[in-house]
């Protein structure tokens, strides 16, 4: 059996919304090759799949793959989801290592998962400020001429409250329910903590951490992955084991 958990990162205070990541804890000595991981992620269609490559420990190595044909060097919601999944399995993790490099992690007393990483590890998201949250709510896609863009507006500038949504058509990525990496870049731009209401209702927390680093946080919820997902994962590892 291959252990896998579905985690929604950046859920609201009631545990709703959030961006899903499937966390696959690979069996010792039985991991998939990179192309096998990508093929599985493409078949599953979940926004991100995080493969735990090393035995879960305080320092844990992962490989992240998106559902749009590309590996992910660093992603906020996959890293936070992995932290929550491993906590759920009883492991205390202080550092998660995706392809981009080591990421300091913690889970606080209020059950919020946090990571600290360079904002420049994020994809080159563009930010388009709009006049109001109502304009953002009314969108069915990006304004003309925009791509790889997080649209945003202040809802309470004094309190650092932001409304945001994001799309990336050029890589075949539709609306992203909760994009932590783009919110990290927005935080770096403004140099202040933000609380971002993203997508349909996900909640992203951020704070500058100095030297280009940004702390990214959110609540996470572990949910059943579903029999079809579990079966696909089991099938992929069974095929790999047979060589």
N, C-alpha and C positions, 0 to 999 in steps of 0.2 A: 504493500500500500504506500502511495505517495501522499504525504500530508500537505493539504492545501486549504487555505482559508481565504474567503472573500472579505475585504475590509473596505468600508467607505470612509475616506478621509475628508475632513472639513465639514462634518455634519453639524447641524445647528444644536441648540441646547436640548432639544427634544429627541435628538438622534435621527432626524430626517435629513434628506438630501445627501450631499457628499459625493465625492468622486471615487468610483470603485477601482480597486487594484486586487488582482488575485495574487496571493503570496504562496509560492510553491517552495516547500522545504525539501530540497533534493536529497535523495538517499545517499549515504556515504559511498563514494566510489561509483555512483551511478547517475551522474549528471548528464544532461543533454548537451550536445555541441551547440555552438552559437546558432547555426542555421536551423537546427532542430527546435531551439527555443523560439526563434522568430516564426517558424512555421506554426508552432502551437499557439503563439500569441495571435497570429493572423486568424487562425481557425476559431479561436474562442471569441474574438471580437470585443473583449473587455478593454477599456482604454489603456490599461497597463498591466503587465504581468511581471512580478518581481520574483526572480529565482534566487533562493538562498543557497549560495554555492559552497559555503563553509559550514561546519557544525556551528549551530547558534551559540554565541558566546558574547562577552562584552564587546569584542570587535568582530563584526560579522560582514562577510563579503556577499554582494548580490550582483545580479545582472538584470537589467530592466529592459523589457521589450514592449513597444507599442503595438496597437492593433492595426496600424497603417503601414506596415512593411519595414519599419525602421527600429533599430535599437535606440535606447535613450541613455545618454551618458549620465544625466542627473535629472531627477524629477522630484518635486516636493511631495506630491501626494503618494507616489510609490514608496518613498523612503519612510514617510510617517506611517503609512499603512503597514509596512514591514515591521516597524517598531511596535505598533499595537498588536500585530499578529504574534510576534515573538513574546511579548508580555503576556498575551492570552495563553500561550503555551508554557508560561512559567519562567521565561528567560529574562534576565536583566541585561539590556544592551546599552552601551555608552557610545559606540561608534559603529556606523554603518558605512560600508565602502562600496559605492557604485563605481562605474568606469571612470567618472570624473575625478575621484579621490575621496579621502576620508571625510566623513560628515559627523560632527559631534551631535549626539542625540540625548534626549531626556524625556521622561514622562512625569509631570508634576502631580502634586497632591489633589488637584482638581481634575485629574485624568485627561489633561491636555498634553498632546505629544508635541515636542519641539525639536527642531534641528537648527544648526548654525552652519552656514556655508557661504562661499562667495556668490554674490548676486550675478556676477559675470559668467558663472557656470550655466545660467539660464539660456534658453534659446534667445535669438535676437528679436524679442517681441517689441512691437511698436505700440505706443500708447496714444490714444485719441481721446482728448477731453471733450465731453459733451456738456450741454447746458444744464441738464437736470437728470435725475433718476428716471423721471417719466419718459424722457426720450429714449433711454436705454431699455426700459421695459417694453417699449413699443417696437423694438427692432425684431425682425425675423432673420436677419443676417447682417453682415458688415455694410456700412455705407459704401457707396460707389468709390472705387479706387483704393480701397483698403484691403490688406491681406496680412495675416500673421499679426493681428492687432487685438489689443485689449482696450475696449471702450470703457470709459469710467467717468464718474462725476462725484463731486462731494455731496453727501447728504447732511453732514455736519462737519464743516472744516475745522472748527475749533476743537472738536473731539476726535478728529482723525477718522471719521466715518465715511466710507466710500461705497458706492454702488458700481459694480463692474460685470461685464460679460466679455467673452473672447471666442474668436474663430480663427482657423488657419486653413483656408481652402487650398492653398497651393501644395500642401502635403496630404490632401484628402482628408483633413481633420475637420469635422463639423464643430458645433459649439462645444466648448470644454466647460463642464459644469463647475469646476473649481480649479483654477490654474495658480498654483502656489508660486511657480518660478516667475511668471509675469508680475505677480504681486510683490515679489522680492525686488524686482527692478523698479517698480513704482515707488517702493519704500526707499530704495537707494536714491532715487531722483528727488524725493521730498525730504529725506533725512529725518524722518519722524515715524513713530509707531502708527500703524494703521489697523483698522478693523474693516475688512472688505466683505460686503454682502455680494456673493458671486453666483452667477447662473440663476437657477430657480429659487435658491435660498440657502446655499452653502455659506459657511462663515470661515474666513481666513484671517488669522492674526499675524502681524509682523512687527518687527522692531529692528532698527539699525544696531549693529554690534561692533562698529568700528573697523577701519582698514578694509572697507569694501564688503565686509561680512554683514549678513542679515539673518536674524532669527525668525524662523517661520514656524507657526504653530496652528494646531487645530484639534478638535475632538475627533475621535475615530470610533467607528462601530463595526464589530465583527458580525458578519451575517453568513448563513449557509450558502455555499457556492452553487448548489443545485446538482442533481444527479447527472445531467448532461455534461456539465463542466468537469465534474469529478471523473466521469468516464473517459472524456477526451484526454485528460491528464494521465490517467492510468494507462490508456492505450499508447500514448506517446512514449512513456518510459518503458513499457513492456517491449515495444518494438526496438527501442535503443538497446535494451538488455540482451535481446536476441542477436544484435549485431547486424 
